[in-house]
Amino acid sequence: MMIVVDVQNDFCPGGTLAVGDGHHIVPLVNRLMAHFGRAVVTQDWHTPEHASFAAAHPGRHPFETIEVAYGPQTLWPVHCVQGTHGADFHPDLDLTKAELVLRKGFDPAIDSYSAFFENDRTTPTGLDGYLRERGIGRVFLAGLATDYCVAYSALDAARLGFDVAVVLDACRGIDLDGSLEAALDAMAAAGISFISVADFEWAAPPLADNQEHRRMR
């Protein structure tokens, strides 16, 4: 199953939390979804005064870190606010194959990087059960940003027992104070595979139903 993470306007050039060259992954993600035939697509979906926004903490600035009940929290510029253009998917992202749009980060008191858990690491989104009900054993991730929402999702998927691969050239990172290298090291240590879009070019027909975790072994 393909999991496409947060390919939204605010994470692309011109957005309030733009990831360098974030828009360049869109055609690659579209090619991947065409191979798989279906995908889960996540969408950051914050309230206007979300606790992860620096603007919600007087005297604080974007990219500072504070301690909250669930641990360290990076403070972000206001981004992906519910119902805004910034929260919309990139206009060139082909959602035809998206069988589920999973919104995350909508609880105003807690951030949610991962597609599987909120940042307290215990509150589930329901994606684990959704995949298991469909017999999915392997997941492939792409999207924004490599070192935050993609990495957190990949690490949680591995922790839950899924076979996980990250399509690195279909991701882009923020790299905040070495966060990209740290995320790649953590994923490698967890046994997560790193692959490229080219690894799928041999697959002529789209991968259907639950075949992807068998055919890619």
N, C-alpha and C positions, 0 to 999 in steps of 0.2 A: 504494500500500500504506500502510495506517495503522500507525504505530509508536507504541505507548502506553508511556510511560516511567514506571516505578516508582510506580504508584498503590498504595502499600502503607500499612499501618496506622501504621508509625513516622513516616511523612511527613505524616500527617493529625492533626488535633487529638487530644490525648491520647497521641500517640506521642513517642518520645524525641528525634526530630529533626523536630518538626512544622513544616510550612510553613503560613503563615497562610492560612486558608480553603482548605486543600488538598482537603478533602472536597467543596467546592462544584463541583469540576470533574467529579465522577463521573458525574452524569447527562448532562453535555455529552459526555464521552468515550463513554458508551454510545450516544448518538445518532450520533456519528461512526462508531463501529464498525458500527452498523446500516446506515449509508449505504454503507460499503465492502464489507460482507459478509464480510470477513476482516481479521485484524490480526496483527502481531507485538507481543507484550507482554513488556517487560523486568522483571526482578525483582532488586533488590539482594539479595545472598546472602553475607553476611560470616561469617567464622569468629569465634568469641567473643573472641579477642585480636588482631583484625585490626590491622595496622600503621597504618591510618588513624585509629584510635581514640585519643583523648587518653589514655585509661586505660592504653594500652600503653606510654606514655612518662612515667615517673615525673617529677613536678614540672611537667608540662605541663597545659594546660587546653583545653577545647573552644574551637574557632575560632581558636586560635593557628596560625601557619604555620611549618613547619620545612622544611629542605632535606633531600631524600633523593636516592637515586641517579638518579632520573628527573626531578628538579626540585623546585619548591615543592609542598608537600603541606599542605592545610588539615587540621587535626586535628578530628575530629567526636566528638560524644557516641556512645556505643555504640548502634548501631541496626541493624535488619534482620539480626539474627543468625540463621543457618540454623536452620530448624525452630521458630522462635519465633512467637508471635502477631504481634509487630511486623513480621516479615518477610512475613506473609501479605498477600495483596491485600485492599484495602478490601472489606468484605463486600457492598457494593452494586455493585461492578464486575461487569459482565456479561461473562464470559469465553467465552460461546458462540461468538463469532467468532474467538477466538484460535487461529490455526493453529500458532503457535510461541510457547512461553514461553522466553525467553532469560535465563538467570541470569548475573549478572556480579558481580565483586568477591569471588569465592570464593577467589582466591589470597591467602593471609594476608600476603604481603609487598608487595602492590601494590594500589592503589585502581583502580577502574574506573568512571568516570562515563559514558563513551560506550557506546552499544550496539554500536559497531563496533570499538573498540580499548580496551585497558587504558591506564592513564595514562602508560605509557612511550611512548605514541603509535605503537608499532610492533607490539605483540602483538595479533593480530586475534582477534575473538570468533567469526568465521565468518559473521556476518550478511551481509557484502558478497557472498560467494559464494552464500549462500542466496537472496538477492534476484535476483542475476543469473541463476541457474539457472531462475528463474521469469519472466524477461523483464521485471522491474520496472525502470522508468526514473525514476519519480517517487515520492517518499515524503512523507508528511504526518505531523508529529509533534505529540503532545500529552502532558501529564503533569507530573511533578514531578522536579526543580524547574527552572523556566525557565532560570535562570542557571548551572546546573551540568549535571545529566545530560541535560536536553533540549538545551541549547545545545551541549554537547560532541558529542552525537549528531548534531545538525543540521550542525555544522561539519565533522565527519568525513564525513558523507554527501555534502556539497557537494564536499569535497576529493577524494572518490572518483568524482565525476562524476555523481552523482544530481541530479535537479531536486528541490529541497527547499522545502517550505512548513511553517511552524510555525503551528498554530492557537492564537493567543495567548490567547483567552478560555477555552480548555480547558487552560491551564497556570497555575501559580502559582510565584512566585519566593521565594528566601530573602532576597536583597538584603543580602549581607554586605559592608559597606564599599564600597558602590557597585557590587557585582558584577552587579546586574540591568542597569543602564544599559550597563555595559561589554559584557555578553553580547549585548544587543540591537544595540549598535553593531557588534560583531564579526560577528554574523550578517548584518546589513544589508550590511556591506562585502563579505561573501562571496557576495552575490547571492541570499540566502535570502529567500523571500517571507513576509510576515506576513498571515495571513487570520483569519477568524472562523468560528464554527460556522454563522452565518447564511449564509455563502457556499455552504453545501451544501444549504440548504433547498429549492432548486429541483429537486434531483435526486430524482425520485419513486421509481424502483426503486433497490435497492442497486447500487452499482458492482461488477460481477462480474469475476472473473479478473484480467486484466492491463489492463483498460480505463481505470483511473483516471488514468494518466499521459497518456492521449490526450484524454479528455473534459474534463479541467480546464484544458487549454491555452487 
